């Protein structure tokens, strides 16, 4: 790892350890090394730790500018992270002195645009809504799925929406977070047998047709200050259940994201902040 360019970034509070391996193609980290770096109190990340670890690599497609390898706190690789996409796009655009780029993940090619000094918009593509795309363990409609929390005849939470934004999401709509208990319900639903790849679990409080307050239990991480794909999934699920419009301000614990599920092409556009906390070489 000696001589590796290293950065700490966050997107709306979602914190990332970033390694720039574009010129070191043989650079790898084991699951155990990744988990150790991300852990709160690690030598590299300090007391706060990291929600995800990102490795910037040369693109695998001629249509992309950069490839983003995403690993969560437990060390295993995942296919999408909206907040990290904004951060990596911002870094590339800063260094290339441009205002647009294409970030490649395991799931998609993502068009990104600089809209202000520290604001980036990402075209997250169309949501995946079929049961086998999310995926779910068995066929069912995904507007409302048969998942309940609490007594069968009077559940505390029920009828969540299921959406994939490159990763699986289960979105509950709640009246208040105290009753919903995201920190307790999240891990229960993450490993629910209906989700063979586990699930990110959203708890969305709809404040108006244009505004949602959101908390997310992120698979492999836990409660986070922000989840970009979770914000996208919450708006898609809310609109499908006729709770909101397509353009929604999503307030998370770490900041605000603006989500536009475009009617003309079905793509979800996520706009939000980036912050560079540290940059150096290790």
N, C-alpha and C positions, 0 to 999 in steps of 0.2 A: 504493500500500500504506500510505500515511501515515494514521495514526489507526486502524489495524486492531488489534483485540484478538488477542494472540498468546500461546500457551502451549506449554510443552514437557512432555510426559507420557510415562510408560512403563507398560506392562502386563507384569509378570514379566520386565522387562528389554528388551522390544520398545519402541523409542524413537520418539516421534512429534513432528513439528512440526505444531501445530494452529492454524489461522486461523479465527476466528469471523466469518463473512461473512453472518450471518443478517440483518443490516440493510444489507448492501451487495451486493445481488443481481447487480451487474455486475462483481464481483470475479473475476478469472481469473488463472491463472498458466500460462505456456507450459511445455512439457516441459523446455526448457532451464533456465528459471527454477526449476522444481521440483527438477531434478537438482542445480543449484548450491546451493540451500538445504539439501538433504539431505546433500550431500557432507561427509565428515569434514573439520573445519577451517573450515567456512563461518562467516561473521561471525555469522549468526543462531543456528546450532546448536552451534558450538564444536567441540572436538576429536573428540567421539564421532559427530557427524552425526546423521542420522535414518534409521530403517528405512523409514518411510512419511511422507508428508505428507497431512494431513487438513484438508479444508475443511468447516466446519460451515455448513449452509445451512437456510433455511426448508423445512419438509417439502413434498414433492410430492403426498403423499396425506393426505386428511383423517383417516386412521387413525393417522398418525404424529405424533410430537412434534418430530422433527428429522431432517434428511437429512444423511448423511455421505458426502462425496466422498473417494475414496481414491486416492492416487497413490503409486507406488513410487519407489525411488531413481533409476530411469532416466527418470522423468517421466510414464510412461503410466498411464492410469486402470485400476484393477482393481475387481472387484465385491464383494470380501469381505475383512475382516480382523477376526478375533475379538478380539484384544487391544485394537485400536483401538475396537471397539464398546463394550467395557467402559469405556474411558476417556471416550468421548464421552457415554455414558449417565450416568456418574458426574458429569460436568460439568453436564449438563442437570438431573439430579436435585438437585444441590447448589444451583444457581441457582433452581430452581423450588420448592425445599423440599418435595420429594416423595420417595417411596421406590420408584417404578416409572415406566417410560416406554417408548415405542416408538421405536426407531431405524430409520430407513429407509436402505437401501443400494440399489445398482442391482439387487441380487439378491433382496432380501426385506425384509419388515417384521419386526424382531427385538424380542421382548418382553424387557425388562431389569428387574432388581430389585436394589435395594441390600440386601445380606444382612449387612453389617457396615460400619464406618466407611469402610474402603478395600477392600471386597470386593464385587464385582458378579457376579450370575448372569445369563447370557444364554441365552435359548432360541434356539439356532441353527437350529431347524427340522429336518426329516428330511434325512438324507444322500441324495445323488443317486447311484445305483449302476448305472444302465444305461449301456452303453458310449457312447451318443450324448449322455448327459447330462453326462459328465465333462469334455469329450468325448475319445474315442479316435478314431484315424484309421480303424479298421475294427471290425466287430462281433466281440465276444468276451465271455466271462464275466469279471467284474471281481473275483471272490474272489481269483484268482491270474491275473496277466497275464504274457504271454510276453516278459519283459524280463530279460536276464541280463547280469552283469558278470563278465568274466574268461573263462578257457577254456571253450569250449562243453561239453566233456565233464566239466569240474569247475569250474563257476562259483563265484566268491567270493560273489556275491549273486544271488538268483534268486527267482522266484515272488512278487513284491510284490503288494500289493492296490492297487486303484485306487478312489478315492472323490472325490466333489465335495462340498465344504461351501460352495458358492457360488464356488469356485475349484478347479482340478484338483490332486489329490494322488496321488503314487505313494509307497507306504509299504513299505520293505524291513524285514525282521526280521533282526536281527544278533546275533551272539554277543558281539562286542566292537567298539568304535568304531575301535580302532587298525587292525584288519584291514579294516574296512568303508571307511575313508578317506572320510568324508562330504564333506570339502572338495574332493576330487578327483572323486569319483563324482557329486556333486550337479550340477555344471554339465554333465556328460555326459548325464545323464538329463533335466535341465530342457529340453534341446533335442532329445530323442529324437524321431524322426519319428512315433512312435505318438501323440504329444501335440501336436495342431495349435495349441493355445493355450499351449504350453509347460506345465511342471509344477512344483509345489512337491515337493520330494523329502524324505521322512522316513526316518530311520534309528532304528528302535525296538528297544530291548533290553528284553525282557519279564523282569521280576524276580520277578513272582508273578502270580496271577490278578487281583490288585488294584493292581498297580503296574508302570508302564513308565518307563524312562529314555529320553528322546527328544532327538535332534538333527535340525534341519531346515535344508536348503538352500532358501531362499525365492526363487522366480522373480523376476528383476529386482532382487534384493537381494544374495543370497549367504547365508553362514552367519549365523544370527541367534541371539540369546540365548533367544528364545521365538517360537512361532507358535501362536496360538490355534486357528485352523482346522486346523493341522497336528496339534495334540493331539487334536482331535475326530476327524479322519480316522484317526489311529493307533489309537484305541480302536475305532472302527467296523471297520477292517480287521482288527485283532487278534481281535475277537469273532467276526467272520465266519470266520476261520481257526481258531476254537476255542482261541485262545491265552489269552484273558482273559475275565472276566465283562463286564457292561455298565457297572458303576461302577468307575472306575479313577482312581487318582492318577497324574498324568503329571508327572514331574520333568524340567524343561528347565534349561538353563544359567542362566537368569535367575530361576528360582523354581519354584513348583508350581501346577499347574492341576488342577481336579477335574472329571472328565467323567462324565456319566451319560447313556447312550444308553437312553432310556426305552422299555420294552417295550410299555406301554399305548398310546402314540401315535406311536412311532418317532422322536420328537424328541430331539435331542442338547442337553443342558444343560451349559454350560461356566461354571464358577465360578472366579474368580481375582482377583488383586490389581490395584490401580491406584496410581499415584504421580504427584503433581504436582511437577515440578521447578522450573518457572518460570512466572510469569504477569505479563503487562504489555501495553503498547501500543507498536506500532512504526509 
